[in-house]
Structure formats: structure tokens, C-alpha cells
């Protein structure tokens, strides 16, 4: 279970980093780009994720994860004014996540918490949020790739580099490590 907590924390940090890398590559106009009105821009995805993070992880162990003060529909109204505002919003959400997750201890993982009155063990709640954030960060990456086209730089293994990557990994001594340990 202690490896679960360590892995979950690293996964949260990984998705945070991926999102930041996308945001850093885009300009002010691109963070607001939407192919149509029913599709979220990166700015809207960040605003929604931050609202979710604050709701789910504020008083994580003692209050329902869907706060009465959360106004989810407003998360899809474009109020992000600039790239710096977007990054501040992103940081604020992740700060709440890590402030809640970092102090967790192995013995708490089977404790019950609630999201919309539905009971979740802490493991289930963390898995739920990891999947939710991965889903939206994946959308951010997809949008970034569409906007930057041929100038996009891979965030993982670049096309045509799989064999080189594989050989580098296989040249390492076997050992327990997390796949994010080498990511910068």
C-alpha cells in the first residue's frame, strides 16, 4: 500500500507536468482555441479541472467531495484572461490536490470518504481523480498537437524513436522504479 501512495503522488505530478508542458508551448490565443462552441478550450479544461480539484480535495477526509459552493457550470464560462492567469489557476488547483494527498498515510487508504454522497475508499477516490485528470490532460495534449502541427515536440517517446528508447531502458539494470522517475 505504501507503494500505491507513492505511485499515486507521482502520477498526479506527472499529469500536472504534462499539462504545464502543453500550456507553455501555446500562445495567448491558442489557450482559448475551440473548434466549436461545444468543445472546451485548454483554458476551460484548466478552469474545470481546478474547480474539480478544489471541490474534491478541500477538507478531503472530512467533507463530501462535491462542495455546495462549487458552481460546476461556471467552470465552462471563459473567464481566464491570459496565459499567466491560466497558469495561476492551474497551480492553485494542484496545490489543493498535493496539500491533501501528500500527508496521507498507508493506514488511511481503506477509510471511507464521500463524493456526491457515494462512499469511496481513499484508494477509489484517488483512482477516480487520477483518471479524471488524465482524461482532461489528454484532451489538452490533443488540442496542443492539433494547434502546433509539425512543430509539436513529443511529450513521450517521439515517433520513430521507440527502438532507441527501448534499448536505453533495457540497458539499465533491473530495479524497482516508477516510470516517471526520469521525466523532467
C-alpha positions as CSV (number, residue, x, y, z in Angstrom):
1,X,0.0,0.0,0.0
2,X,2.9,2.4,0.6
3,X,4.0,1.9,-3.0
4,X,0.4,2.8,-4.0
5,X,0.6,6.1,-2.3
6,X,4.0,6.9,-3.7
7,X,2.8,5.9,-7.2
8,X,-0.4,7.9,-7.0
9,X,1.5,11.0,-5.9
10,X,4.0,10.6,-8.8
11,X,1.1,10.1,-11.2
12,X,-0.6,13.3,-10.1
13,X,2.7,15.1,-10.5
14,X,3.1,13.6,-14.0
15,X,-0.3,14.8,-15.2
16,X,0.4,18.2,-13.7
17,X,3.7,18.4,-15.6
18,X,2.2,17.2,-18.9
19,X,-0.5,19.9,-18.7
20,X,2.1,22.5,-18.0
21,X,4.3,21.5,-20.9
22,X,1.3,21.9,-23.2
23,X,0.4,25.3,-21.8
24,X,3.9,26.5,-22.1
25,X,4.1,25.7,-25.8
26,X,0.9,27.7,-26.6
27,X,0.3,31.4,-27.1
28,X,-2.4,33.5,-25.6
29,X,-4.8,32.9,-28.5
30,X,-4.2,29.1,-28.6
31,X,-5.1,28.5,-25.0
32,X,-8.6,29.8,-25.9
33,X,-9.0,27.9,-29.2
34,X,-12.1,25.9,-29.6
35,X,-13.1,24.1,-32.9
36,X,-16.8,24.8,-32.0
37,X,-18.9,26.1,-29.1
38,X,-19.5,22.6,-27.7
39,X,-15.8,21.8,-27.3
40,X,-13.7,23.0,-24.4
41,X,-10.6,25.1,-24.9
42,X,-7.5,24.4,-22.8
43,X,-8.4,27.4,-20.7
44,X,-11.8,25.9,-20.0
45,X,-10.4,22.5,-19.3
46,X,-8.0,24.0,-16.8
47,X,-10.8,26.0,-15.1
48,X,-12.9,22.9,-14.9
49,X,-10.1,20.7,-13.5
50,X,-9.3,23.4,-10.9
51,X,-12.9,23.6,-9.8
52,X,-13.0,19.8,-9.5
53,X,-9.6,19.7,-7.6
54,X,-10.7,22.4,-5.1
55,X,-14.0,20.7,-4.6
56,X,-12.7,17.1,-4.3
57,X,-9.6,17.8,-2.2
58,X,-10.6,20.7,0.2
59,X,-11.2,19.0,3.5
60,X,-10.7,15.8,1.7
61,X,-11.1,13.5,4.7
62,X,-14.0,15.2,6.4
63,X,-16.4,16.7,3.8
64,X,-18.2,15.5,0.8
65,X,-16.0,15.9,-2.3
66,X,-18.8,17.8,-4.1
67,X,-18.9,21.1,-2.2
68,X,-22.1,23.2,-2.1
69,X,-20.0,26.2,-3.0
70,X,-18.9,24.6,-6.3
71,X,-20.7,26.0,-9.3
72,X,-19.6,23.5,-11.9
73,X,-21.5,25.1,-14.8
74,X,-19.5,28.3,-14.4
75,X,-16.3,26.3,-14.9
76,X,-17.2,26.3,-18.6
77,X,-17.5,30.1,-18.9
78,X,-14.4,31.7,-20.3
79,X,-13.1,34.0,-17.6
80,X,-9.4,33.1,-18.0
81,X,-7.9,36.3,-19.2
82,X,-4.3,35.4,-20.0
83,X,-1.7,32.6,-20.1
84,X,-0.3,33.8,-16.8
85,X,-3.8,33.8,-15.3
86,X,-4.3,30.2,-16.7
87,X,-1.0,29.1,-15.0
88,X,-2.0,30.7,-11.7
89,X,-5.3,28.8,-11.9
90,X,-3.6,25.6,-12.7
91,X,-1.2,25.9,-9.8
92,X,-4.0,26.8,-7.4
93,X,-5.8,23.6,-8.2
94,X,-2.8,21.4,-8.0
95,X,-1.7,23.0,-4.7
96,X,-5.0,21.8,-3.1
97,X,-4.5,18.3,-4.5
98,X,-1.0,17.9,-3.1
99,X,-1.9,19.6,0.2
100,X,-4.5,16.8,0.6
101,X,-2.6,13.9,-0.9
102,X,0.9,14.4,0.5
103,X,0.1,13.9,4.2
104,X,-1.9,10.7,3.5
105,X,-0.7,7.6,5.2
106,X,-1.0,3.9,4.2
107,X,-3.3,3.1,7.1
108,X,-5.9,5.6,5.7
109,X,-6.2,4.1,2.3
110,X,-9.3,2.0,3.2
111,X,-11.0,4.8,5.0
112,X,-14.3,5.9,3.6
113,X,-14.9,9.3,2.1
114,X,-17.9,10.6,0.0
115,X,-18.3,12.2,-3.3
116,X,-21.9,13.3,-4.0
117,X,-22.9,11.1,-1.1
118,X,-21.4,8.0,-2.7
119,X,-18.9,6.2,-0.5
120,X,-15.4,5.7,-1.8
121,X,-12.3,4.3,-0.1
122,X,-9.5,6.7,-0.3
123,X,-7.9,4.4,-2.9
124,X,-11.1,4.5,-5.0
125,X,-11.3,8.3,-4.7
126,X,-7.7,8.8,-5.7
127,X,-8.1,6.5,-8.7
128,X,-11.2,8.3,-9.7
129,X,-9.4,11.6,-9.7
130,X,-6.3,10.3,-11.4
131,X,-8.4,9.0,-14.2
132,X,-10.4,12.2,-14.5
133,X,-7.3,14.4,-14.7
134,X,-5.6,12.0,-17.1
135,X,-8.7,12.3,-19.4
136,X,-8.6,16.1,-19.4
137,X,-4.8,16.4,-19.7
138,X,-5.1,14.0,-22.7
139,X,-7.6,16.4,-24.2
140,X,-5.1,19.3,-23.6
141,X,-2.3,17.3,-25.3
142,X,-4.6,16.6,-28.3
143,X,-5.5,20.2,-28.7
144,X,-1.9,21.3,-28.4
145,X,-0.9,18.8,-31.1
146,X,-3.6,20.0,-33.4
147,X,-2.6,23.6,-33.0
148,X,1.1,23.2,-33.3
149,X,1.1,20.6,-36.0
150,X,4.5,19.8,-37.4
151,X,6.2,22.0,-34.7
152,X,4.8,19.8,-31.9
153,X,7.5,18.2,-29.8
154,X,6.5,14.8,-28.3
155,X,5.9,14.6,-24.6
156,X,6.7,10.9,-24.5
157,X,8.5,8.7,-27.0
158,X,8.8,10.6,-30.3
159,X,7.6,8.8,-33.5
160,X,10.4,6.7,-34.9
161,X,12.4,6.6,-31.6
162,X,10.7,3.6,-30.0
163,X,13.6,1.2,-30.6
164,X,16.2,3.7,-29.3
165,X,14.0,4.3,-26.2
166,X,13.6,0.6,-25.7
167,X,17.3,-0.1,-26.0
168,X,18.1,2.6,-23.5
169,X,15.6,1.2,-21.0
170,X,16.9,-2.4,-21.5
171,X,20.5,-1.3,-21.0
172,X,19.5,-0.2,-17.4
173,X,20.0,-2.5,-14.5
174,X,16.7,-4.1,-13.4
175,X,15.2,-2.4,-10.4
176,X,12.1,-1.1,-8.8
177,X,11.4,2.4,-10.0
178,X,8.5,4.5,-11.3
179,X,8.2,5.3,-15.0
180,X,8.1,9.0,-14.1
181,X,11.4,9.0,-12.3
182,X,13.3,10.1,-15.3
183,X,10.9,12.7,-16.6
184,X,11.8,16.3,-16.2
